[in-house]
Amino acid sequence: MEKETRLLELANFLKSKRAKLHPQMVDLPAGNRRRTPGLRR
């Protein structure tokens, strides 16, 4: 159970960091779409 809790905490941490990151912050062009069309995850 502890492993699942740690994984959930890590996932939440990474999601919050990604949500605060914008393309302009890393010298990428701004745009509405963040995913490439047709690219599957």
Buried (B, 14 or more C-beta within 10 A) or exposed (E): EEEEEEEEEEEEEEEEEEEEEEEEEEEEEEEEEEEEEEEEE
